[in-house]
Amino acid sequence: MILDFVLTLEGIQLFLTVWYNWHFPMTLLWWITRIAETGIMIFGGQYFCRMRELRPIEFGMYEMVPQHSRDLEQQPQNGATDESAAGGK
C-alpha cells in the first residue's frame, strides 16, 4: 500500500507540474529531487509502519504482566510459609 500511495502522489505531482508549466520537466535537478523524495517516502513509510506494528498490544487499562511476576506477588510476605499462614501444625 505504501508503494501505491507514494507513486500515486508522485504521478499527481508530475501531472500538476506539467499543467502549471505547460511543458514536461526536463531538468536533471528536478528528476533527482523526485527520485530522492520517492525513495525517502517509500523507505520511511515502511520503517514507520513496521515500528507501529511491532509495538506491544495494550488492552485498555489491563497491563500485560509476565507469569513469573504474578507468582512472586502471590508468595506470602515476612517469611511466612503456607503451613503457618493456613494455621498449620
C-alpha positions, -999 to +999 in steps of 0.1 A: +000+000+000+029+024+007+044+020-027+010+025-044+003+056-022+038+072-029+036+065-067+001+079-069+013+111-051+043+114-074+021+109-105-003+137-093+027+159-087+040+153-122+006+160-137+003+193-118+038+203-127+032+197-164-002+215-162+013+245-144+044+249-165+028+238-198+058+215-206+073+183-194+101+189-168+135+183-185+159+195-158+181+169-142+178+185-107+140+182-108+142+144-116+169+138-090+148+156-064+117+135-074+137+102-072+152+111-038+118+122-025+102+090-037+128+068-021+126+087+012+088+084+013+088+047+004+115+036+029+105+060+056+068+049+053+078+012+055+100+019+085+074+038+105+047+013+096+068-016+109+076+003+141+039+009+147+030-027+140+057-040+164+046-021+194+032-042+222-006-046+222-024-029+251-059-040+262-075-009+277-064-005+313-051-040+317-013-043+319+005-073+304+024-089+333+047-118+328+036-150+346+066-152+369+058-117+383+023-128+393+037-158+411+061-135+431+031-114+441+012-144+455+040-156+478+035-149+515+053-120+530+076-117+560+090-153+557+056-169+565+051-203+549+020-218+535+016-240+566+019-212+592-004-190+571-031-217+570-028-222+608-006-252+602+008-278+626 
